[in-house]
């Protein structure tokens, strides 16, 4: 699949976002073919340029956190505190299909680019604002990063065991969910625009996105009156469904159906467990979860996780070894799907290829792969200004006035 054949080819996105939720949204759109222009502050750029495990890359304004979410984008620096910089943004808005930002609510209004002005400049514009708590409500102005949302949403309260909770998830799930919500909302709004001819304003609350993603944890409370509690690696809806010890590591098993439980017992050589009154039915298995786990692990610890994964999966019982990140990236499934892509390092900042993720969406049988490396800060400024109709003398003047 080439850039010209992707679903969002021809769509121009102005990405005024920083760090993760917004850049992640922009990256999803770029992978689907959109021309994503990353609008950055001169000299410093996206804060993520300074974040990541390599101090050397951070100093070069190419932090690993930035490189991960900004391939296939073009970078333009713009000083939105200068009048000439604002003039450039007006031209950009008039040329764009989407503007996505994750400033605190009200910041863009104070710069003179609130939704009424954006709509006046371009009635077909899809405007997406991503924030921690949404554009209204008593918490709208509070600053938020992923960990703040994990705690405020209730996620941390149900993560871990009764002894270790509350725990933060081991990756920025609230940021990622917010970015995904923004990307699909923007895509839907672009489709809606084809019907109405008009753009719209999208308000993405990371808090609310996180809450809705908690699914049954929240619905059990709302509908069944069950107070959510941390269950560690156990699945509260079924047993045996969780993580189990084997001879050489941990194995996830999700025998959520009665027939899967009975198959599990047979494969493990313990068919009598399916007849035991403590384990015969779903609710009794949940009530005696600890005893059932102990019985199953007697058999499971006789062989490796890989052995049981093969045996159980073949029999129709969902099971898979718990992998490290490195093991996952080298797995046959990930390699077969083409999730990891190699690009040249931007600006020659390091030797060898840059390895980044695409996303788990194939279109017409092809993975959505980035073709361009993440940009250096302001790499495409002059190119984009020329596309907007600025001549060489105009561009030089914008640089002299520190507008770009």
N, C-alpha and C positions, 0 to 999 in steps of 0.2 A: 504494500500500500504506500503510494507516494503522497507527498504533501498535497498535491493537486486533487487527490481523490478522497481526502478525508472529509468526514461529515461537516466540519465547521470551516472548511476552506472558504476564504473570502470574507470571513468575519474578523473585524478588528477589535481587539480588547485593550483598553487602557488599564494597566495593572498598577495602581497607586498603593499597593499593600506592602507590608513588612513582615518579616520573621517566618510564620508558618501557615496559619489558616488561609490568609489571602493568597500568598504565593502558591500554596498547594492547589487552591481553586484555579488560579491562572495556569498552572502547569497541566492540570487535567484538560483544560480547554485547548492549550497549545498542542498537546498530544493528539487531540481530535481535529487539528488542522487550523485553529484560529491563529491569526497574526497577533501575538501578545506583545505589546510594548510596555516594558517595565519602566515606569516613571520614577526616578530616584533623586534624592537630595544630592546636590553636587558635593564632591570631596568625600562624603561618608557613605552614601547609598543605603541600601537595605541593611539593618542591623545584623541580619543573618550572615552578611559578608564577614563579620568578625566572630562568628560562632562556629564551633566545631572542635573536633579532637586534635587537629593539627594547628599548633601555634603559628607555624610558618605560613600556612594558607590564610589564617586569620589576619596576619600582618599584611598580606598581599590583597586583602579585601576579597578573598575567594574562599571563605570558610566552608567547611564541608556541609554545614546546614544550608548555606546558600546554593552550593553546587547541586544539592539533592533535588531542589524544587524549581530550578530556573533554566534548565536546558530548553532549547527551542524558543526562547524569548529574545527580544531585542531591548537593549538598555539605552534610555535617554535620560540625561540629567536635566533637572528643571528646578529653578528657584522660584517657588510659588509665593515668596514674600516680595518679589519684585514685580512691577507692573508689566515689564516686557516678558517675564516668565509666565505671568497670567495670560498674556496675549497668546503665547504659544499654546497654552493649555486650551484656550478657547478654540483655536484652530484644530487642535487634536480632537476635542469633543465633537466638533462639527463633522469630523471625518470618521468617527468611531461608531461601532455598534453597541459596545458595552464599556462601562466604566465601573471598576471594582475597587473599593477602598476599605481599609480597616482602621481609620482614625477613630479616636473617641467621638461619640456623637456630638455634633455641633462644630467640629473643627473645620470641615469643608464649607459649612455655611459662613463661618467667620472669614474664610479666605475668599468669599464671594462666589462660591460654586455649590450652593445648596441646590436641592432638587428643583425648585422653580426655575432657577437660572439655567441649570443643565438642560431642563426640558425646553426652555426657550431657545437655547443654542441648537438643540437637536431633538425634535419631538419623537424621533424613532429610537432614541437612546434607551438601552436597558441599564439602569443604575443599581448596583448592588453594594450595600453597606454591610460589612461584617463587623460585629462588635461583641464584647463579652456578654452583655445583658440585653441588647436590643436598643432601639432608638427612643423608646419611651419607658416609663416606669421609674420608681424611686432609686433604682440602682444603675440607671442608664449612664451616668457620668463616671462610675467607678472604673479604675483601671483593672485589666484582667489579663492574665496569662493562663496557659493550659492548666497548671496546678491549681490556680484559684478556682477555675470552673470545675475541675474534678472534685474539689472539696465542696463547693457550693451546690453542685447538682445532686449530691448523695452518692456519687460513684465510689468515693473513697470509703464511705461507711459500710459498703457491702463487699469491699475488696480485701482479701486476706482471710485469716481464720479468726474465730472468736478471740483468740489471744493476741493476734497481730494487727487486726483492723483498728483504725482506718489506715489503708495503704494507698499510695498513688500507683496507678498502672505504670508499667515499666517503659512506656512510650507516650508521646503527647496525643492521646486519643481524642481529647476534646477539641484541640486545634484541627486535627485531621477530619473529624466528623463535621466541624463547622465548614471546612474547606470543601468537602464533598457536597454538603447541603447547598452551598453557594453555587458550585459548578452545575449541579442538576437544576437548580432554580433558574440560573441564567439560561441554560439550554432550553428549558421549558418556556421562558419568557421570549426567547428569540423565535420559537415556533408560534407562540401566541401573537407576536408582532406581525407575522405573515398573514394572520387572519384579520387583525384590527388596523394594521398600519401604524400603530403607536407603540412606543416603549413603555416602560413601567419602572416603579421603584421597588426594590427588593430589600427587605430588612431581615438579616440573618442574625439570630441570637445564638451564640455558642452555648449559653446555659440551657436554653430550651431544646436545642439540637441534642445536647448530651442527655437531657432528661428523656426525650422521646426515644433515644437509642437504647435506653436501659430496659425497654420492653416489658417482659414479664415481671421483673422486679417491681416496677411501678404499678402495673395493672393488677398484680396480686394484692397490693395495698389498696388501690382505688376500688377494686371490684369485690375482692374476697376479704378485705379487712385484715390481711396478713402483714404483720410488721416485717419488713425486709431485714435480713441479718446476714453477716458474712459466713460463707460456707467453705472457704478455702477452694480446693480444686473439685469439690463435689457439685453436681448438678442437682439443684433442689427439686426439679420436676420428676426425677426418676432415679432408680437405683437398680443395678449398679451402673452409674454414669459419673465418671470422674477420672482421677489419676491413680494408677496402681503400680506397686513395685514389681519388678521382674528381676531376673538374675543379674542384669547389668545396667539397669536404668529404669526410667519411668515410662509407663504406657498409658495413653488415654483410651478408655473404653466407653462407648455410649450405647449400652444395650437398653434403649429406651422403650422398646416394644416387648410384649410378652414373648413373642416367638424368638426375638433376638436374645433374650435372657436364657431361654431354653436351649438355643443353639450354643450360647457361650458355655453353659454348664456341660454340654456334651463334648465340645471341642477341648475343654480343660480336663476331661475325664472325671467330672463330678456331676453326673446326671441326677444324682439323688438330691442335690441342692434345690432343684426345681420342684421337688415334692415336699420339701421341708415346710411346715406350716409357717415358719417365720419369713420365708422367702417366696412362697407360692404366688402371691399377688402383689401388684404394684405398691399399694399403700403399706402392706406389711413389710415389703422390702425397704421402703423408705424409713419405716419405724425401727428397723433392725439393720440399718446401713453399716454400722461399724462391725457387727458380727459377720455380715455377708462379705465385707471387704477382707476380713481376716481369713475367711474360708477360701475365697478366690485366690488370695496371694499365696496360700500354701502351694497351689498348683502353678501360679504364674512365676514364682521365684525359681522354678526348676529350669527355665529356659530364658533366652534373651528376649528383649523387647522386639527386635527384628523378627525373631521366630514367631512370636505370638501375633505380631502385626500381620504377617503373611497368612498364618493359619486362620485367624479370626476374620480378616477381610475376605478371604476366599470363601469362607462359610456364610458370609453375609452379615457379620457383626461389625459395626463401625469401630475401628481401632487403628491407632497410629502412635509410633514412638514420639516422645517429647524431644524435640530437636533444639540445638543451639542455633543462633542466627547463622553462623558459618556453615553448619550442616545443612540448614534449610536452603541457603544460597547455592550450595553445590549439589542439591538433590536432583535426581533425574527428571522429576516433574517440573521443577522451576526451569531447568535448562531446556526441556522440551517445549515449554510455553514461550520461551524467549522473553522473560521478564527483565533480565539484566542486559543493559546495552553499553557498548564501549564508544566513547567519543574522545576526540583530542582534548587535552587540557587547555582551557582558555588562556590565551596570552603566554603559552609555554611555561606556565607556573610550575609544572612538575614534569618529569620524564614519564613516559609510558601513558597508557590510555586512562581516561576517567571512566569509571564504572558507575552508572546510575540506573535507577529503576524506571520502567515505563509504568503502565498500570494494567490491572487484570482484565482488560477489555480487548477482545479481538474483533476487528471489523472485516467482514468478508474473508475470514480465515487468517487474517494477518494481525500480529501484535501492533499496538500503537507505540512506535519507537521514535524517540527524538532523533533528529538528523543534525541539529546544530548544538554545539556546546553552550553551556551557560555563558552569558556575556560578561566581559570586563566592564567596570563601571563607566557608563557613558559611551560605550563602544560604538553605538549606532546613532549617536546624537545628530551628527551632521547629515547622515543618510536620511533620517526621518524628517529633519527640518527641510531638506531639499524636497522630499515628497509632499510636504505641506505648502510648497511654493516659495520658500525662502531662497534667495540667491546667495552666492558666495559672500558678497559684501555684507548682506544682512546677517548671515551666520557668524561672520567674524565679529560683527558689532555685538551680537548677543553674547558671545564669549567674553568680549572686552568688558561688557557691563555686568558680568557674572550672573546673567539671567539663565544660563544653561551650564 
